[in-house]
C-alpha cells in the first residue's frame, strides 16, 4: 500500500475506539491499524443525523472497525483495505439489524472466509467480500451494474467519527452528499485518484458533510428507478474529513460489479 494512502484510508485505529462494548478488536484478516496523524482522516459520518431503526437494514458493522453492507444474506461487501488478503478467517464479527450497537436485538455472525479484490495493492480496487457462518435474515443491498446513476445526491451511513479526531459512534449516522465529477476530484487529489476505479462525493465549496475514519467499507447508495436502494460506492479514503475542496473518495461499485458477482459465487453466497 502506498504511504500516502495509508493515513488517508478510513478504517478505524483501535486506539480511537471509545466504546469497548463494540468489540472492535482486529483479527487476522484485518488491516493493521495506522496511527492517526495530526490533521489526518478520522472516524464517523461528519455532518450527519441519527438513522431510524430499520431505515437502512442492510448496514453492517465489522469488528475490525469498518462498515459494510449485506450483499447476500451470508456475505458482506466491504473495503479491501479493511482486510488483510484472502482465505479462511473466523476472527471477524459482523453486527447487523440495529442502529444502536448496544441494542440487545443486534444480530451477530462470524466470518468463515475473506475474499479481497484480486490484485489489490492499496490504490483502486478497494473492495472485499466476507463470508458469514450463517444467513442474516435482513434485506440485502443490490449493487450498481452500470454507471447511469453515478450522479446526483447519494446517501452515506456509518458508525465512524462525526468529526476529525472524533470517537467511534454507538449510533448509526446518516447524511447526503452530492456527486463530484472526476475532473474536480482530480484537481483535489491529483495522481492519488484512480479515475474509473473511484467515484467522489462531498460538498466541494463548503465541506461539512462526509464519511470519516471508521466508515471504511460502508456503502454509498441512492434510489434506483424503481425506488429501491442501490449501492454505487464503497467508503475508501479522503484527506481529513469534510474539508472544503477535499471530497470523500469511494470505490466505484459498477466498475467491479462483475468481479464482485463472480467472487460472491466463488464464496457460495446464498
C-alpha positions as MATLAB code, in Angstrom:
seq = 'XXXXXXXXXXXXXXXXXXXXXXXXXXXXXXXXXXXXXXXXXXXXXXXXXXXXXXXXXXXXXXXXXXXXXXXXXXXXXXXXXXXXXXXXXXXXXXXXXXXXXXXXXXXXXXXXXXXXXXXXXXXXXXXXXXXXXXXXXXXXXXXXXXXXXXXXXXXXXXXXXXXXXXXXXXXXXXXXXXXXXXXXXXXXXXXXXXXXXXXXXXXXXXXXXXXXXXXXXXXXXXXXXXXXXXXXXXXXXXXXXXXXXXXXXXXXXXXXXXXXXXXXXXXXXX';
ca = [
       0.000    0.000    0.000;
       1.415    3.385   -0.904;
       2.381    5.503    2.057;
       0.232    8.463    1.064;
      -2.853    6.274    1.168;
      -2.113    4.574    4.467;
      -3.032    7.554    6.609;
      -5.955    8.536    4.435;
      -7.858    5.251    4.494;
     -10.984    5.450    6.577;
     -10.675    2.324    8.699;
     -10.505    2.938   12.431;
      -7.364    2.889   14.506;
      -8.017    0.667   17.526;
      -6.888    3.446   19.858;
      -9.691    5.674   18.588;
     -12.408    3.251   19.663;
     -14.055    4.590   22.793;
     -16.918    2.130   23.279;
     -15.471   -1.202   24.388;
     -18.829   -2.909   24.007;
     -18.381   -2.680   20.234;
     -15.659   -5.378   20.379;
     -13.647   -3.600   17.692;
     -10.632   -5.884   18.001;
      -8.537   -6.611   14.907;
      -8.418  -10.204   13.712;
      -6.002  -11.943   11.394;
      -7.840  -10.729    8.304;
      -7.893   -7.089    9.323;
      -5.586   -4.376    8.138;
      -3.024   -3.310   10.700;
      -4.283   -0.081   12.271;
      -2.388    3.041   11.372;
      -1.719    5.773   13.914;
      -3.865    8.796   13.163;
      -1.650   11.722   12.158;
      -2.378   15.259   13.178;
      -4.847   16.669   10.683;
      -5.336   13.260    9.061;
      -8.585   11.435    8.474;
     -10.646   10.153   11.360;
     -13.760    8.148   12.231;
     -17.702    8.682   11.559;
     -20.176   10.329    9.228;
     -19.498   14.072    9.598;
     -22.480   16.418    9.488;
     -24.880   13.519    9.864;
     -28.003   12.738   11.877;
     -29.096    9.557   13.632;
     -30.657    6.955   11.386;
     -34.006    5.478   12.373;
     -34.224    1.846   13.389;
     -34.836   -0.189   10.215;
     -34.090    2.707    7.867;
     -31.019    1.036    6.341;
     -31.465   -2.645    7.266;
     -28.559   -3.765    5.076;
     -25.941   -1.872    7.137;
     -23.297   -3.965    8.909;
     -20.654   -3.086   11.488;
     -17.462   -5.173   11.373;
     -15.360   -5.892   14.423;
     -12.104   -4.529   12.971;
     -13.651   -1.054   12.959;
     -15.095   -0.904    9.442;
     -18.546   -0.826    7.908;
     -20.148   -2.937    5.227;
     -23.415   -3.879    3.580;
     -25.213   -7.186    3.144;
     -24.538   -8.202   -0.446;
     -26.194  -11.547    0.232;
     -27.736  -12.796    3.455;
     -24.441  -14.522    4.274;
     -21.947  -12.197    2.513;
     -20.844   -8.674    3.459;
     -19.386   -6.270    0.890;
     -16.711   -4.031    2.427;
     -13.394   -2.349    1.523;
     -10.248   -4.250    0.564;
      -8.150   -2.128    2.922;
     -10.253   -3.356    5.870;
      -8.909   -6.894    5.476;
      -5.513   -8.497    5.016;
      -5.642  -10.757    1.991;
      -7.920  -13.648    1.086;
      -8.531  -17.008    2.699;
     -10.197  -18.749    5.639;
     -10.890  -16.445    8.560;
     -13.022  -16.847   11.682;
     -11.913  -13.702   13.525;
     -14.358  -11.079   12.233;
     -17.724  -10.439   13.869;
     -20.479   -8.803   11.823;
     -23.214   -6.911   13.700;
     -26.463   -6.073   11.927;
     -30.125   -5.304   12.435;
     -29.707   -2.325   14.776;
     -28.734    1.335   14.693;
     -27.595    1.169   18.346;
     -24.628   -1.180   18.620;
     -25.502   -1.852   22.257;
     -29.067   -2.916   21.403;
     -29.808   -6.404   22.738;
     -31.642   -7.166   19.490;
     -28.418   -6.944   17.470;
     -27.789   -9.882   15.142;
     -24.216  -11.157   15.004;
     -22.424  -13.618   12.764;
     -18.816  -14.742   12.446;
     -16.685  -14.739    9.322;
     -15.630  -18.000    7.705;
     -13.712  -16.701    4.680;
     -12.488  -13.413    3.220;
     -12.011  -12.602   -0.464;
     -10.040   -9.421   -1.108;
     -10.180   -7.865   -4.580;
      -7.654   -9.727   -6.761;
      -4.656   -7.518   -7.494;
      -5.423   -5.024   -4.731;
      -2.289   -3.019   -3.893;
      -3.665   -0.035   -1.979;
      -4.646    2.096   -4.971;
      -8.053    1.438   -6.509;
      -9.853   -1.949   -6.436;
     -10.897   -1.223   -2.858;
     -13.499   -3.946   -2.331;
     -13.690   -7.230   -0.463;
     -16.270   -9.853    0.492;
     -16.672  -11.550    3.863;
     -18.490  -14.881    4.013;
     -20.530  -15.400    7.196;
     -21.187  -18.572    9.148;
     -24.950  -18.105    8.901;
     -27.556  -16.166    6.992;
     -28.767  -12.860    8.406;
     -32.464  -12.516    7.655;
     -32.429   -8.877    6.607;
     -32.785   -7.073    3.270;
     -29.673   -7.026    1.126;
     -28.334   -4.065   -0.863;
     -28.082   -4.611   -4.596;
     -25.086   -3.170   -6.406;
     -24.943   -0.902   -9.442;
     -24.072   -2.794  -12.614;
     -23.583    0.349  -14.724;
     -22.768    3.986  -14.094;
     -26.045    5.585  -15.117;
     -26.898    6.507  -11.510;
     -23.404    7.746  -10.658;
     -24.719   11.287  -10.355;
     -26.926   13.482   -8.206;
     -27.112   13.010   -4.448;
     -26.037    9.926   -2.540;
     -26.754    8.607    0.937;
     -23.944    7.618    3.295;
     -24.174    5.940    6.703;
     -21.802    4.569    9.306;
     -20.667    4.268   12.902;
     -17.393    6.151   12.352;
     -16.458    9.575   13.751;
     -18.569   12.711   13.472;
     -15.514   14.973   13.196;
     -11.786   14.770   12.624;
     -10.276   13.327   15.777;
     -13.668   12.088   16.981;
     -14.534    8.738   18.517;
     -16.330    5.765   17.045;
     -20.079    6.046   17.467;
     -22.658    3.955   19.245;
     -25.482    5.028   16.931;
     -25.630    4.813   13.136;
     -25.365    8.226   11.490;
     -26.579    9.163    8.016;
     -26.025   12.056    5.624;
     -26.469   13.110    1.999;
     -23.532   14.036   -0.232;
     -23.525   15.305   -3.842;
     -21.604   13.696   -6.706;
     -18.253   15.269   -7.616;
     -17.065   14.663  -11.177;
     -13.654   13.167  -11.968;
     -12.160   16.438  -13.208;
     -12.980   18.271   -9.975;
     -11.836   15.334   -7.856;
      -8.620   15.088   -9.847;
      -7.923   18.737   -9.046;
      -8.327   17.906   -5.353;
      -6.169   14.782   -5.300;
      -4.050   14.639   -8.440;
      -2.429   11.292   -9.124;
      -3.688    9.867   -5.838;
      -7.075    9.418   -7.538;
      -7.713    6.398   -9.756;
     -10.433    7.512  -12.205;
     -12.628    4.627  -13.287;
     -11.908    2.733  -10.061;
     -13.120    5.542   -7.829;
     -16.054    7.934   -7.538;
     -16.061   11.111   -5.430;
     -18.772   12.828   -3.424;
     -18.989   15.729   -0.998;
     -19.607   19.463   -0.721;
     -16.598   20.874   -2.529;
     -17.168   24.536   -1.709;
     -18.189   24.321    1.925;
     -17.236   20.851    3.165;
     -19.037   19.894    6.370;
     -20.554   16.561    5.292;
     -18.507   13.433    4.675;
     -17.637    9.926    5.710;
     -14.675    9.621    8.046;
     -12.350    7.025    9.567;
     -14.307    4.072   10.892;
     -16.772    4.353    7.997;
     -14.440    2.452    5.630;
     -16.152   -0.328    3.736;
     -19.622    1.074    4.258;
     -21.899    1.756    1.293;
     -22.686    4.930   -0.604;
     -26.120    4.418   -2.116;
     -29.166    6.006   -3.714;
     -32.594    5.044   -5.005;
     -32.802    3.403   -8.421;
     -35.580    3.978  -10.950;
     -37.857    1.558   -9.090;
     -37.320    3.289   -5.757;
     -35.092    0.557   -4.341;
     -31.719    1.268   -2.711;
     -28.724    0.703   -4.986;
     -25.079    0.731   -3.878;
     -22.862    2.900   -6.072;
     -19.792    3.253   -3.858;
     -17.739    1.797   -1.004;
     -16.161    4.186    1.531;
     -12.441    4.223    0.757;
     -10.387    7.324    1.612;
     -10.073   11.093    1.712;
      -7.902   13.889    3.049;
      -9.172   14.749    6.510;
     -12.936   14.655    6.944;
     -15.437   17.064    5.408;
     -12.774   19.606    4.444;
     -13.679   22.140    1.741;
     -12.098   21.111   -1.560;
     -11.408   17.555   -0.370;
     -14.340   15.255   -1.190;
     -14.698   11.688    0.010;
     -13.382    9.012   -2.349;
     -15.326    5.782   -2.842;
     -14.635    2.589   -4.745;
     -16.862    2.732   -7.838;
     -19.070   -0.329   -7.496;
     -20.254   -0.505  -11.115;
     -16.637   -0.863  -12.292;
     -16.264   -4.034  -10.237;
     -19.821   -5.393  -10.371;
     -18.961   -8.446  -12.481;
     -15.890   -9.202  -10.362;
     -17.933   -8.879   -7.172;
     -20.662  -11.146   -8.549;
     -18.125  -13.772   -9.577;
     -16.347  -13.574   -6.215;
     -19.625  -13.981   -4.378;
     -20.356  -17.052   -6.477;
     -16.955  -18.473   -5.614;
     -17.796  -17.985   -1.923;
     -21.064  -19.844   -2.384;
     -23.308  -16.934   -1.472;
     -26.893  -17.844   -0.687;
];
